[in-house]
């Protein structure tokens, strides 16, 4: 079976399962998912920041003003 078809089927099953919960439980699932998405975005930002710091330490990134940027073009 195609992986995307399996994932879609699993996703549909999860949504159906959530729909069968009480409104309160659905709200709790929503809150949990929302918090996990926020945390994932934070981790992504942190990883990007760490990568940028490393690039700067290696001298691959220059800092300056907009005028400096246009002056170097």
C-alpha positions as CSV (number, residue, x, y, z in Angstrom):
1,X,0.0,0.0,0.0
2,X,1.2,3.5,-0.8
3,X,2.7,5.3,2.2
4,X,0.7,8.5,1.7
5,X,-2.5,6.4,1.4
6,X,-1.7,4.7,4.7
7,X,-0.9,8.0,6.4
8,X,-4.2,9.5,5.1
9,X,-6.1,6.5,6.3
10,X,-4.4,6.7,9.7
11,X,-5.0,10.4,9.9
12,X,-8.7,9.9,9.1
13,X,-9.0,7.3,11.7
14,X,-7.4,9.6,14.3
15,X,-9.8,12.4,13.3
16,X,-12.8,10.0,13.6
17,X,-11.6,8.9,17.0
18,X,-11.2,12.5,18.2
19,X,-14.7,13.3,16.9
20,X,-16.1,10.5,19.0
21,X,-14.8,12.2,22.2
22,X,-16.7,14.6,24.3
23,X,-16.4,18.3,23.5
24,X,-14.3,18.7,26.7
25,X,-11.9,16.0,25.6
26,X,-11.7,17.4,22.1
27,X,-10.8,20.8,23.5
28,X,-8.1,19.1,25.6
29,X,-6.7,17.4,22.5
30,X,-6.8,20.7,20.7
31,X,-4.9,22.4,23.6
32,X,-2.3,19.6,23.7
33,X,-1.7,19.7,20.0
34,X,-1.5,23.5,20.0
35,X,1.2,23.5,22.8
36,X,3.2,20.8,21.0
37,X,3.1,22.8,17.7
38,X,4.4,25.9,19.6
39,X,7.2,23.9,21.2
40,X,8.2,22.4,17.9
41,X,8.4,25.9,16.4
42,X,10.5,27.0,19.4
43,X,12.9,24.1,18.8
44,X,13.1,25.0,15.1
45,X,13.9,28.7,15.9
46,X,16.5,27.5,18.5
47,X,18.2,25.2,16.0
48,X,18.3,28.0,13.4
49,X,19.8,30.4,15.9
50,X,22.4,27.9,16.9
51,X,23.3,27.3,13.3
52,X,23.6,31.0,12.7
53,X,25.9,31.4,15.7
54,X,28.1,28.7,14.4
55,X,28.3,30.3,11.0
56,X,29.1,33.6,12.5
57,X,31.9,32.0,14.7
58,X,33.3,30.5,11.5
59,X,33.4,33.9,9.8
60,X,30.8,33.0,7.2
61,X,28.4,35.7,8.2
62,X,29.1,39.4,8.2
63,X,27.1,41.9,10.1
64,X,26.6,45.6,9.3
65,X,24.0,48.2,8.3
66,X,21.9,48.3,5.2
67,X,24.3,50.8,3.8
68,X,27.1,48.4,4.3
69,X,25.2,45.7,2.5
70,X,24.5,47.9,-0.5
71,X,28.1,49.2,-0.5
72,X,29.4,45.6,-0.8
73,X,27.2,44.9,-3.9
